[in-house]
Amino acid sequence: MSKQDEKTVSASFVAPSPESTNAAFASDEPLRPEDFYMDGPYLVFTEAYHLRRGYCCNSDCRHCPYK
């Protein structure tokens, strides 16, 4: 897939709003070891975490499957 195709695909994706996803996920569910890793001082969320969360936060996350 070319870079232009990737931009077209990501531009056409409309993520569900956080309100329409599982509200309990946001604060009640603890992080699992497969949800993140440390890169120096930074906490980096994995693709597994993003998929479980169920939406894109538009923060340009390194492993975002929605972009």
PQR file of N, CA, C, O and H, with PARSE charges and radii, in Angstrom:
ATOM      1  N   MET A   1       0.855  -1.178   0.000 -0.4000 1.5000
ATOM      2  CA  MET A   1       0.000   0.000   0.000 -0.0000 2.0000
ATOM      3  C   MET A   1       0.898   1.236   0.000  0.5500 1.7000
ATOM      4  O   MET A   1       1.842   1.319   0.785 -0.5500 1.4000
ATOM      5  N   SER A   2       0.611   2.170  -0.856 -0.4000 1.5000
ATOM      6  CA  SER A   2       1.416   3.388  -0.945 -0.0000 2.0000
ATOM      7  C   SER A   2       1.074   4.339   0.196  0.5500 1.7000
ATOM      8  O   SER A   2       0.045   4.191   0.854 -0.5500 1.4000
ATOM      9  H   SER A   2      -0.156   2.102  -1.494  0.4000 1.0000
ATOM     10  N   LYS A   3       1.935   5.301   0.418 -0.4000 1.5000
ATOM     11  CA  LYS A   3       1.693   6.309   1.464 -0.0000 2.0000
ATOM     12  C   LYS A   3       0.398   7.070   1.207  0.5500 1.7000
ATOM     13  O   LYS A   3      -0.333   7.386   2.145 -0.5500 1.4000
ATOM     14  H   LYS A   3       2.772   5.421  -0.116  0.4000 1.0000
ATOM     15  N   GLN A   4       0.110   7.366  -0.061 -0.4000 1.5000
ATOM     16  CA  GLN A   4      -1.125   8.078  -0.403 -0.0000 2.0000
ATOM     17  C   GLN A   4      -2.336   7.220  -0.051  0.5500 1.7000
ATOM     18  O   GLN A   4      -3.324   7.728   0.479 -0.5500 1.4000
ATOM     19  H   GLN A   4       0.704   7.109  -0.824  0.4000 1.0000
ATOM     20  N   ASP A   5      -2.264   5.908  -0.347 -0.4000 1.5000
ATOM     21  CA  ASP A   5      -3.361   5.001  -0.005 -0.0000 2.0000
ATOM     22  C   ASP A   5      -3.575   4.951   1.504  0.5500 1.7000
ATOM     23  O   ASP A   5      -4.711   4.943   1.979 -0.5500 1.4000
ATOM     24  H   ASP A   5      -1.462   5.495  -0.778  0.4000 1.0000
ATOM     25  N   GLU A   6      -2.460   4.916   2.260 -0.4000 1.5000
ATOM     26  CA  GLU A   6      -2.561   4.888   3.719 -0.0000 2.0000
ATOM     27  C   GLU A   6      -3.262   6.143   4.234  0.5500 1.7000
ATOM     28  O   GLU A   6      -4.093   6.064   5.138 -0.5500 1.4000
ATOM     29  H   GLU A   6      -1.538   4.922   1.873  0.4000 1.0000
ATOM     30  N   LYS A   7      -2.931   7.295   3.663 -0.4000 1.5000
ATOM     31  CA  LYS A   7      -3.569   8.538   4.084 -0.0000 2.0000
ATOM     32  C   LYS A   7      -5.059   8.519   3.766  0.5500 1.7000
ATOM     33  O   LYS A   7      -5.873   8.994   4.558 -0.5500 1.4000
ATOM     34  H   LYS A   7      -2.256   7.359   2.929  0.4000 1.0000
ATOM     35  N   THR A   8      -5.409   7.977   2.624 -0.4000 1.5000
ATOM     36  CA  THR A   8      -6.817   7.901   2.227 -0.0000 2.0000
ATOM     37  C   THR A   8      -7.581   6.988   3.164  0.5500 1.7000
ATOM     38  O   THR A   8      -8.691   7.316   3.585 -0.5500 1.4000
ATOM     39  H   THR A   8      -4.748   7.591   1.981  0.4000 1.0000
ATOM     40  N   VAL A   9      -6.996   5.842   3.495 -0.4000 1.5000
ATOM     41  CA  VAL A   9      -7.657   4.899   4.396 -0.0000 2.0000
ATOM     42  C   VAL A   9      -7.837   5.529   5.762  0.5500 1.7000
ATOM     43  O   VAL A   9      -8.933   5.477   6.320 -0.5500 1.4000
ATOM     44  H   VAL A   9      -6.095   5.576   3.153  0.4000 1.0000
ATOM     45  N   SER A  10      -6.785   6.126   6.320 -0.4000 1.5000
ATOM     46  CA  SER A  10      -6.894   6.695   7.658 -0.0000 2.0000
ATOM     47  C   SER A  10      -7.818   7.915   7.676  0.5500 1.7000
ATOM     48  O   SER A  10      -8.490   8.164   8.677 -0.5500 1.4000
ATOM     49  H   SER A  10      -5.895   6.168   5.867  0.4000 1.0000
ATOM     50  N   ALA A  11      -7.856   8.672   6.588 -0.4000 1.5000
ATOM     51  CA  ALA A  11      -8.730   9.843   6.543 -0.0000 2.0000
ATOM     52  C   ALA A  11     -10.191   9.435   6.462  0.5500 1.7000
ATOM     53  O   ALA A  11     -11.067  10.185   6.893 -0.5500 1.4000
ATOM     54  H   ALA A  11      -7.310   8.469   5.775  0.4000 1.0000
ATOM     55  N   SER A  12     -10.465   8.251   5.913 -0.4000 1.5000
ATOM     56  CA  SER A  12     -11.851   7.821   5.777 -0.0000 2.0000
ATOM     57  C   SER A  12     -12.357   7.075   7.000  0.5500 1.7000
ATOM     58  O   SER A  12     -13.555   6.813   7.101 -0.5500 1.4000
ATOM     59  H   SER A  12      -9.754   7.642   5.563  0.4000 1.0000
ATOM     60  N   PHE A  13     -11.478   6.727   7.932 -0.4000 1.5000
ATOM     61  CA  PHE A  13     -11.891   6.003   9.133 -0.0000 2.0000
ATOM     62  C   PHE A  13     -12.555   6.956  10.114  0.5500 1.7000
ATOM     63  O   PHE A  13     -12.018   8.021  10.419 -0.5500 1.4000
ATOM     64  H   PHE A  13     -10.504   6.940   7.850  0.4000 1.0000
ATOM     65  N   VAL A  14     -13.710   6.571  10.599 -0.4000 1.5000
ATOM     66  CA  VAL A  14     -14.398   7.354  11.623 -0.0000 2.0000
ATOM     67  C   VAL A  14     -14.476   6.495  12.872  0.5500 1.7000
ATOM     68  O   VAL A  14     -15.198   5.499  12.914 -0.5500 1.4000
ATOM     69  H   VAL A  14     -14.145   5.706  10.351  0.4000 1.0000
ATOM     70  N   ALA A  15     -13.733   6.885  13.875 -0.4000 1.5000
ATOM     71  CA  ALA A  15     -13.701   6.111  15.117 -0.0000 2.0000
ATOM     72  C   ALA A  15     -14.958   6.348  15.928  0.5500 1.7000
ATOM     73  O   ALA A  15     -15.509   7.449  15.925 -0.5500 1.4000
ATOM     74  H   ALA A  15     -13.146   7.694  13.841  0.4000 1.0000
ATOM     75  N   PRO A  16     -15.416   5.310  16.627 -0.5600 1.5000
ATOM     76  CA  PRO A  16     -16.561   5.509  17.510  0.2800 2.0000
ATOM     77  C   PRO A  16     -16.161   6.438  18.654  0.5500 1.7000
ATOM     78  O   PRO A  16     -14.995   6.481  19.045 -0.5500 1.4000
ATOM     79  N   SER A  17     -17.096   7.154  19.171 -0.4000 1.5000
ATOM     80  CA  SER A  17     -16.793   8.070  20.261 -0.0000 2.0000
ATOM     81  C   SER A  17     -16.563   7.287  21.547  0.5500 1.7000
ATOM     82  O   SER A  17     -17.095   6.188  21.700 -0.5500 1.4000
ATOM     83  H   SER A  17     -18.044   7.119  18.854  0.4000 1.0000
ATOM     84  N   PRO A  18     -15.783   7.832  22.469 -0.5600 1.5000
ATOM     85  CA  PRO A  18     -15.560   7.147  23.746  0.2800 2.0000
ATOM     86  C   PRO A  18     -16.869   6.875  24.486  0.5500 1.7000
ATOM     87  O   PRO A  18     -16.974   5.887  25.213 -0.5500 1.4000
ATOM     88  N   GLU A  19     -17.852   7.731  24.310 -0.4000 1.5000
ATOM     89  CA  GLU A  19     -19.122   7.561  24.996 -0.0000 2.0000
ATOM     90  C   GLU A  19     -19.870   6.320  24.499  0.5500 1.7000
ATOM     91  O   GLU A  19     -20.660   5.733  25.239 -0.5500 1.4000
ATOM     92  H   GLU A  19     -17.767   8.533  23.720  0.4000 1.0000
ATOM     93  N   SER A  20     -19.623   5.924  23.252 -0.4000 1.5000
ATOM     94  CA  SER A  20     -20.339   4.777  22.696 -0.0000 2.0000
ATOM     95  C   SER A  20     -19.644   3.454  22.992  0.5500 1.7000
ATOM     96  O   SER A  20     -20.169   2.393  22.655 -0.5500 1.4000
ATOM     97  H   SER A  20     -18.982   6.401  22.651  0.4000 1.0000
ATOM     98  N   THR A  21     -18.468   3.502  23.618 -0.4000 1.5000
ATOM     99  CA  THR A  21     -17.743   2.279  23.956 -0.0000 2.0000
ATOM    100  C   THR A  21     -17.996   1.920  25.413  0.5500 1.7000
ATOM    101  O   THR A  21     -18.738   2.610  26.111 -0.5500 1.4000
ATOM    102  H   THR A  21     -18.041   4.364  23.892  0.4000 1.0000
ATOM    103  N   ASN A  22     -17.382   0.848  25.862 -0.4000 1.5000
ATOM    104  CA  ASN A  22     -17.571   0.378  27.229 -0.0000 2.0000
ATOM    105  C   ASN A  22     -17.047   1.417  28.223  0.5500 1.7000
ATOM    106  O   ASN A  22     -15.837   1.618  28.333 -0.5500 1.4000
ATOM    107  H   ASN A  22     -16.779   0.286  25.294  0.4000 1.0000
ATOM    108  N   ALA A  23     -17.936   2.062  28.931 -0.4000 1.5000
ATOM    109  CA  ALA A  23     -17.557   3.123  29.872 -0.0000 2.0000
ATOM    110  C   ALA A  23     -16.697   2.600  31.008  0.5500 1.7000
ATOM    111  O   ALA A  23     -15.881   3.342  31.554 -0.5500 1.4000
ATOM    112  H   ALA A  23     -18.919   1.898  28.843  0.4000 1.0000
ATOM    113  N   ALA A  24     -16.864   1.334  31.373 -0.4000 1.5000
ATOM    114  CA  ALA A  24     -16.090   0.763  32.477 -0.0000 2.0000
ATOM    115  C   ALA A  24     -14.611   0.641  32.121  0.5500 1.7000
ATOM    116  O   ALA A  24     -13.763   0.625  33.013 -0.5500 1.4000
ATOM    117  H   ALA A  24     -17.527   0.731  30.929  0.4000 1.0000
ATOM    118  N   PHE A  25     -14.294   0.557  30.841 -0.4000 1.5000
ATOM    119  CA  PHE A  25     -12.904   0.376  30.432 -0.0000 2.0000
ATOM    120  C   PHE A  25     -12.040   1.564  30.817  0.5500 1.7000
ATOM    121  O   PHE A  25     -10.884   1.387  31.202 -0.5500 1.4000
ATOM    122  H   PHE A  25     -14.983   0.569  30.116  0.4000 1.0000
ATOM    123  N   ALA A  26     -12.573   2.750  30.721 -0.4000 1.5000
ATOM    124  CA  ALA A  26     -11.785   3.969  30.897 -0.0000 2.0000
ATOM    125  C   ALA A  26     -11.075   4.046  32.242  0.5500 1.7000
ATOM    126  O   ALA A  26      -9.904   4.427  32.281 -0.5500 1.4000
ATOM    127  H   ALA A  26     -13.512   2.893  30.408  0.4000 1.0000
ATOM    128  N   SER A  27     -11.727   3.704  33.338 -0.4000 1.5000
ATOM    129  CA  SER A  27     -11.084   3.908  34.626 -0.0000 2.0000
ATOM    130  C   SER A  27     -11.076   2.689  35.540  0.5500 1.7000
ATOM    131  O   SER A  27     -10.249   2.615  36.448 -0.5500 1.4000
ATOM    132  H   SER A  27     -12.678   3.395  33.307  0.4000 1.0000
ATOM    133  N   ASP A  28     -11.967   1.740  35.324 -0.4000 1.5000
ATOM    134  CA  ASP A  28     -12.093   0.628  36.259 -0.0000 2.0000
ATOM    135  C   ASP A  28     -11.192  -0.561  35.944  0.5500 1.7000
ATOM    136  O   ASP A  28     -10.831  -1.314  36.848 -0.5500 1.4000
ATOM    137  H   ASP A  28     -12.639   1.800  34.586  0.4000 1.0000
ATOM    138  N   GLU A  29     -10.830  -0.739  34.706 -0.4000 1.5000
ATOM    139  CA  GLU A  29     -10.071  -1.910  34.310 -0.0000 2.0000
ATOM    140  C   GLU A  29      -8.571  -1.626  34.407  0.5500 1.7000
ATOM    141  O   GLU A  29      -8.087  -0.670  33.802 -0.5500 1.4000
ATOM    142  H   GLU A  29     -11.124  -0.128  33.971  0.4000 1.0000
ATOM    143  N   PRO A  30      -7.829  -2.447  35.161 -0.5600 1.5000
ATOM    144  CA  PRO A  30      -6.385  -2.195  35.287  0.2800 2.0000
ATOM    145  C   PRO A  30      -5.643  -2.544  33.999  0.5500 1.7000
ATOM    146  O   PRO A  30      -6.117  -3.338  33.187 -0.5500 1.4000
ATOM    147  N   LEU A  31      -4.472  -1.936  33.831 -0.4000 1.5000
ATOM    148  CA  LEU A  31      -3.633  -2.250  32.679 -0.0000 2.0000
ATOM    149  C   LEU A  31      -3.069  -3.658  32.829  0.5500 1.7000
ATOM    150  O   LEU A  31      -2.733  -4.090  33.932 -0.5500 1.4000
ATOM    151  H   LEU A  31      -4.087  -1.291  34.491  0.4000 1.0000
ATOM    152  N   ARG A  32      -2.973  -4.351  31.732 -0.4000 1.5000
ATOM    153  CA  ARG A  32      -2.378  -5.689  31.693 -0.0000 2.0000
ATOM    154  C   ARG A  32      -0.944  -5.555  31.197  0.5500 1.7000
ATOM    155  O   ARG A  32      -0.603  -4.559  30.560 -0.5500 1.4000
ATOM    156  H   ARG A  32      -3.246  -4.000  30.836  0.4000 1.0000
ATOM    157  N   PRO A  33      -0.102  -6.542  31.480 -0.5600 1.5000
ATOM    158  CA  PRO A  33       1.287  -6.455  31.002  0.2800 2.0000
ATOM    159  C   PRO A  33       1.400  -6.327  29.481  0.5500 1.7000
ATOM    160  O   PRO A  33       2.344  -5.708  28.991 -0.5500 1.4000
ATOM    161  N   GLU A  34       0.459  -6.899  28.725 -0.4000 1.5000
ATOM    162  CA  GLU A  34       0.515  -6.807  27.269 -0.0000 2.0000
ATOM    163  C   GLU A  34      -0.017  -5.474  26.738  0.5500 1.7000
ATOM    164  O   GLU A  34      -0.002  -5.247  25.528 -0.5500 1.4000
ATOM    165  H   GLU A  34      -0.308  -7.402  29.123  0.4000 1.0000
ATOM    166  N   ASP A  35      -0.483  -4.597  27.617 -0.4000 1.5000
ATOM    167  CA  ASP A  35      -1.053  -3.313  27.204 -0.0000 2.0000
ATOM    168  C   ASP A  35      -0.015  -2.217  26.968  0.5500 1.7000
ATOM    169  O   ASP A  35      -0.304  -1.236  26.283 -0.5500 1.4000
ATOM    170  H   ASP A  35      -0.495  -4.781  28.600  0.4000 1.0000
ATOM    171  N   PHE A  36       1.176  -2.368  27.519 -0.4000 1.5000
ATOM    172  CA  PHE A  36       2.145  -1.278  27.435 -0.0000 2.0000
ATOM    173  C   PHE A  36       3.564  -1.796  27.624  0.5500 1.7000
ATOM    174  O   PHE A  36       3.780  -2.930  28.051 -0.5500 1.4000
ATOM    175  H   PHE A  36       1.411  -3.165  28.075  0.4000 1.0000
ATOM    176  N   TYR A  37       4.527  -0.937  27.296 -0.4000 1.5000
ATOM    177  CA  TYR A  37       5.925  -1.164  27.627 -0.0000 2.0000
ATOM    178  C   TYR A  37       6.560   0.201  27.861  0.5500 1.7000
ATOM    179  O   TYR A  37       6.004   1.225  27.466 -0.5500 1.4000
ATOM    180  H   TYR A  37       4.352  -0.015  26.949  0.4000 1.0000
ATOM    181  N   MET A  38       7.704   0.212  28.493 -0.4000 1.5000
ATOM    182  CA  MET A  38       8.412   1.454  28.771 -0.0000 2.0000
ATOM    183  C   MET A  38       9.491   1.656  27.709  0.5500 1.7000
ATOM    184  O   MET A  38      10.240   0.734  27.387 -0.5500 1.4000
ATOM    185  H   MET A  38       8.156  -0.621  28.814  0.4000 1.0000
ATOM    186  N   ASP A  39       9.560   2.872  27.173 -0.4000 1.5000
ATOM    187  CA  ASP A  39      10.600   3.272  26.234 -0.0000 2.0000
ATOM    188  C   ASP A  39      11.287   4.465  26.875  0.5500 1.7000
ATOM    189  O   ASP A  39      10.894   5.611  26.661 -0.5500 1.4000
ATOM    190  H   ASP A  39       8.951   3.621  27.435  0.4000 1.0000
ATOM    191  N   GLY A  40      12.317   4.185  27.661 -0.4000 1.5000
ATOM    192  CA  GLY A  40      12.936   5.240  28.462 -0.0000 2.0000
ATOM    193  C   GLY A  40      11.915   5.710  29.487  0.5500 1.7000
ATOM    194  O   GLY A  40      11.352   4.890  30.213 -0.5500 1.4000
ATOM    195  H   GLY A  40      12.637   3.254  27.835  0.4000 1.0000
ATOM    196  N   PRO A  41      11.664   7.014  29.562 -0.5600 1.5000
ATOM    197  CA  PRO A  41      10.694   7.519  30.538  0.2800 2.0000
ATOM    198  C   PRO A  41       9.240   7.457  30.057  0.5500 1.7000
ATOM    199  O   PRO A  41       8.329   7.855  30.782 -0.5500 1.4000
ATOM    200  N   TYR A  42       9.025   6.959  28.837 -0.4000 1.5000
ATOM    201  CA  TYR A  42       7.690   6.995  28.232 -0.0000 2.0000
ATOM    202  C   TYR A  42       6.955   5.670  28.367  0.5500 1.7000
ATOM    203  O   TYR A  42       7.533   4.602  28.170 -0.5500 1.4000
ATOM    204  H   TYR A  42       9.765   6.636  28.248  0.4000 1.0000
ATOM    205  N   LEU A  43       5.694   5.753  28.699 -0.4000 1.5000
ATOM    206  CA  LEU A  43       4.792   4.608  28.697 -0.0000 2.0000
ATOM    207  C   LEU A  43       4.202   4.523  27.297  0.5500 1.7000
ATOM    208  O   LEU A  43       3.568   5.472  26.835 -0.5500 1.4000
ATOM    209  H   LEU A  43       5.224   6.621  28.859  0.4000 1.0000
ATOM    210  N   VAL A  44       4.403   3.397  26.616 -0.4000 1.5000
ATOM    211  CA  VAL A  44       3.946   3.227  25.234 -0.0000 2.0000
ATOM    212  C   VAL A  44       2.865   2.156  25.218  0.5500 1.7000
ATOM    213  O   VAL A  44       3.107   1.012  25.602 -0.5500 1.4000
ATOM    214  H   VAL A  44       4.917   2.626  26.992  0.4000 1.0000
ATOM    215  N   PHE A  45       1.667   2.535  24.767 -0.4000 1.5000
ATOM    216  CA  PHE A  45       0.569   1.580  24.686 -0.0000 2.0000
ATOM    217  C   PHE A  45       0.714   0.734  23.429  0.5500 1.7000
ATOM    218  O   PHE A  45       1.097   1.231  22.370 -0.5500 1.4000
ATOM    219  H   PHE A  45       1.471   3.464  24.455  0.4000 1.0000
ATOM    220  N   THR A  46       0.398  -0.561  23.565 -0.4000 1.5000
ATOM    221  CA  THR A  46       0.509  -1.493  22.453 -0.0000 2.0000
ATOM    222  C   THR A  46      -0.770  -1.504  21.619  0.5500 1.7000
ATOM    223  O   THR A  46      -1.787  -0.927  22.005 -0.5500 1.4000
ATOM    224  H   THR A  46       0.087  -0.965  24.426  0.4000 1.0000
ATOM    225  N   GLU A  47      -0.698  -2.171  20.471 -0.4000 1.5000
ATOM    226  CA  GLU A  47      -1.877  -2.316  19.623 -0.0000 2.0000
ATOM    227  C   GLU A  47      -2.977  -3.075  20.363  0.5500 1.7000
ATOM    228  O   GLU A  47      -4.159  -2.774  20.195 -0.5500 1.4000
ATOM    229  H   GLU A  47       0.127  -2.640  20.157  0.4000 1.0000
ATOM    230  N   ALA A  48      -2.595  -4.057  21.182 -0.4000 1.5000
ATOM    231  CA  ALA A  48      -3.591  -4.826  21.949 -0.0000 2.0000
ATOM    232  C   ALA A  48      -4.396  -3.902  22.865  0.5500 1.7000
ATOM    233  O   ALA A  48      -5.611  -4.055  22.991 -0.5500 1.4000
ATOM    234  H   ALA A  48      -1.635  -4.301  21.319  0.4000 1.0000
ATOM    235  N   TYR A  49      -3.726  -2.952  23.498 -0.4000 1.5000
ATOM    236  CA  TYR A  49      -4.417  -2.002  24.365 -0.0000 2.0000
ATOM    237  C   TYR A  49      -5.413  -1.155  23.558  0.5500 1.7000
ATOM    238  O   TYR A  49      -6.565  -0.987  23.958 -0.5500 1.4000
ATOM    239  H   TYR A  49      -2.739  -2.827  23.396  0.4000 1.0000
ATOM    240  N   HIS A  50      -4.958  -0.636  22.437 -0.4000 1.5000
ATOM    241  CA  HIS A  50      -5.821   0.220  21.617 -0.0000 2.0000
ATOM    242  C   HIS A  50      -7.044  -0.537  21.106  0.5500 1.7000
ATOM    243  O   HIS A  50      -8.151   0.002  21.101 -0.5500 1.4000
ATOM    244  H   HIS A  50      -4.023  -0.773  22.112  0.4000 1.0000
ATOM    245  N   LEU A  51      -6.849  -1.777  20.679 -0.4000 1.5000
ATOM    246  CA  LEU A  51      -7.968  -2.572  20.187 -0.0000 2.0000
ATOM    247  C   LEU A  51      -8.965  -2.859  21.307  0.5500 1.7000
ATOM    248  O   LEU A  51     -10.175  -2.835  21.082 -0.5500 1.4000
ATOM    249  H   LEU A  51      -5.950  -2.215  20.684  0.4000 1.0000
ATOM    250  N   ARG A  52      -8.464  -3.130  22.508 -0.4000 1.5000
ATOM    251  CA  ARG A  52      -9.351  -3.379  23.638 -0.0000 2.0000
ATOM    252  C   ARG A  52     -10.104  -2.111  24.029  0.5500 1.7000
ATOM    253  O   ARG A  52     -11.268  -2.170  24.424 -0.5500 1.4000
ATOM    254  H   ARG A  52      -7.481  -3.149  22.690  0.4000 1.0000
ATOM    255  N   ARG A  53      -9.434  -0.967  23.916 -0.4000 1.5000
ATOM    256  CA  ARG A  53     -10.087   0.308  24.228 -0.0000 2.0000
ATOM    257  C   ARG A  53     -11.206   0.584  23.233  0.5500 1.7000
ATOM    258  O   ARG A  53     -12.283   1.038  23.618 -0.5500 1.4000
ATOM    259  H   ARG A  53      -8.488  -0.920  23.595  0.4000 1.0000
ATOM    260  N   GLY A  54     -10.957   0.313  21.964 -0.4000 1.5000
ATOM    261  CA  GLY A  54     -12.022   0.346  20.973 -0.0000 2.0000
ATOM    262  C   GLY A  54     -12.223   1.635  20.204  0.5500 1.7000
ATOM    263  O   GLY A  54     -13.193   1.739  19.452 -0.5500 1.4000
ATOM    264  H   GLY A  54     -10.082  -0.056  21.651  0.4000 1.0000
ATOM    265  N   TYR A  55     -11.359   2.613  20.355 -0.4000 1.5000
ATOM    266  CA  TYR A  55     -11.493   3.854  19.594 -0.0000 2.0000
ATOM    267  C   TYR A  55     -10.151   4.571  19.526  0.5500 1.7000
ATOM    268  O   TYR A  55      -9.234   4.280  20.293 -0.5500 1.4000
ATOM    269  H   TYR A  55     -10.572   2.527  20.966  0.4000 1.0000
ATOM    270  N   CYS A  56     -10.054   5.514  18.591 -0.4000 1.5000
ATOM    271  CA  CYS A  56      -8.847   6.314  18.428 -0.0000 2.0000
ATOM    272  C   CYS A  56      -8.981   7.600  19.227  0.5500 1.7000
ATOM    273  O   CYS A  56     -10.006   8.277  19.150 -0.5500 1.4000
ATOM    274  H   CYS A  56     -10.799   5.750  17.967  0.4000 1.0000
ATOM    275  N   CYS A  57      -7.963   7.937  19.987 -0.4000 1.5000
ATOM    276  CA  CYS A  57      -7.987   9.163  20.798 -0.0000 2.0000
ATOM    277  C   CYS A  57      -7.376  10.350  20.050  0.5500 1.7000
ATOM    278  O   CYS A  57      -7.345  11.462  20.577 -0.5500 1.4000
ATOM    279  H   CYS A  57      -7.130   7.387  20.050  0.4000 1.0000
ATOM    280  N   ASN A  58      -6.887  10.120  18.819 -0.4000 1.5000
ATOM    281  CA  ASN A  58      -6.276  11.163  17.989 -0.0000 2.0000
ATOM    282  C   ASN A  58      -5.046  11.800  18.630  0.5500 1.7000
ATOM    283  O   ASN A  58      -4.789  12.990  18.448 -0.5500 1.4000
ATOM    284  H   ASN A  58      -6.912   9.217  18.391  0.4000 1.0000
ATOM    285  N   SER A  59      -4.284  10.997  19.384 -0.4000 1.5000
ATOM    286  CA  SER A  59      -3.051  11.491  19.999 -0.0000 2.0000
ATOM    287  C   SER A  59      -1.808  11.030  19.246  0.5500 1.7000
ATOM    288  O   SER A  59      -0.690  11.189  19.737 -0.5500 1.4000
ATOM    289  H   SER A  59      -4.492  10.030  19.532  0.4000 1.0000
ATOM    290  N   ASP A  60      -1.999  10.455  18.046 -0.4000 1.5000
ATOM    291  CA  ASP A  60      -0.896   9.990  17.212 -0.0000 2.0000
ATOM    292  C   ASP A  60      -0.051   8.937  17.939  0.5500 1.7000
ATOM    293  O   ASP A  60       1.178   8.999  17.928 -0.5500 1.4000
ATOM    294  H   ASP A  60      -2.907  10.327  17.647  0.4000 1.0000
ATOM    295  N   CYS A  61      -0.725   7.978  18.566 -0.4000 1.5000
ATOM    296  CA  CYS A  61      -0.055   6.912  19.309 -0.0000 2.0000
ATOM    297  C   CYS A  61       0.782   6.045  18.370  0.5500 1.7000
ATOM    298  O   CYS A  61       0.390   5.802  17.229 -0.5500 1.4000
ATOM    299  H   CYS A  61      -1.724   7.928  18.574  0.4000 1.0000
ATOM    300  N   ARG A  62       1.914   5.587  18.846 -0.4000 1.5000
ATOM    301  CA  ARG A  62       2.867   4.829  18.053 -0.0000 2.0000
ATOM    302  C   ARG A  62       2.270   3.548  17.456  0.5500 1.7000
ATOM    303  O   ARG A  62       2.564   3.218  16.307 -0.5500 1.4000
ATOM    304  H   ARG A  62       2.232   5.785  19.773  0.4000 1.0000
ATOM    305  N   HIS A  63       1.444   2.826  18.207 -0.4000 1.5000
ATOM    306  CA  HIS A  63       0.907   1.539  17.751 -0.0000 2.0000
ATOM    307  C   HIS A  63      -0.590   1.585  17.473  0.5500 1.7000
ATOM    308  O   HIS A  63      -1.259   0.555  17.554 -0.5500 1.4000
ATOM    309  H   HIS A  63       1.205   3.094  19.140  0.4000 1.0000
ATOM    310  N   CYS A  64      -1.121   2.742  17.152 -0.4000 1.5000
ATOM    311  CA  CYS A  64      -2.571   2.887  16.916 -0.0000 2.0000
ATOM    312  C   CYS A  64      -2.993   2.097  15.680  0.5500 1.7000
ATOM    313  O   CYS A  64      -2.476   2.346  14.591 -0.5500 1.4000
ATOM    314  H   CYS A  64      -0.578   3.579  17.087  0.4000 1.0000
ATOM    315  N   PRO A  65      -3.930   1.143  15.826 -0.5600 1.5000
ATOM    316  CA  PRO A  65      -4.397   0.382  14.679  0.2800 2.0000
ATOM    317  C   PRO A  65      -5.466   1.129  13.869  0.5500 1.7000
ATOM    318  O   PRO A  65      -5.874   0.665  12.804 -0.5500 1.4000
ATOM    319  N   TYR A  66      -5.909   2.265  14.364 -0.4000 1.5000
ATOM    320  CA  TYR A  66      -6.992   3.018  13.719 -0.0000 2.0000
ATOM    321  C   TYR A  66      -6.488   4.068  12.743  0.5500 1.7000
ATOM    322  O   TYR A  66      -7.290   4.660  12.021 -0.5500 1.4000
ATOM    323  H   TYR A  66      -5.577   2.642  15.229  0.4000 1.0000
ATOM    324  N   LYS A  67      -5.184   4.317  12.696 -0.4000 1.5000
ATOM    325  CA  LYS A  67      -4.627   5.326  11.792 -0.0000 2.0000
ATOM    326  C   LYS A  67      -3.899   4.682  10.666  0.5500 1.7000
ATOM    327  O   LYS A  67      -3.362   5.375   9.801 -0.5500 1.4000
ATOM    328  H   LYS A  67      -4.532   3.836  13.282  0.4000 1.0000
TER
END
